[in-house]
Amino acid sequence: MIKKMRRGQTMVEYAIIIGLIAMALIGVVTYFSRAAAKKFAGATDALSSEEGSKAKSAADSINSSTIKELGE
């Protein structure tokens, strides 16, 4: 009986750890998304100046509310 309780406790602990890691990753992605968008826009600009200027203007328009609305 004690082994079953410990196994269940371990599974809950793993679930909590995975949840915390997921929340941290969401925070990091949200924080760095604008910088990443600007890097991709720069790479696009190197390939095509017309498309690159569109990508740069789109990257400049990114703000925290835009990122939060992506999943909706």
Number of C-alpha atoms within 10 A of each C-alpha: 5 6 8 9 10 11 11 11 12 12 12 12 12 12 12 12 12 12 12 12 12 12 11 12 12 11 12 11 12 14 13 10 17 18 13 13 17 18 14 16 22 18 14 18 17 12 11 11 13 11 13 18 15 13 20 18 12 13 20 13 10 15 12 11 8 10 14 10 8 7 6 4
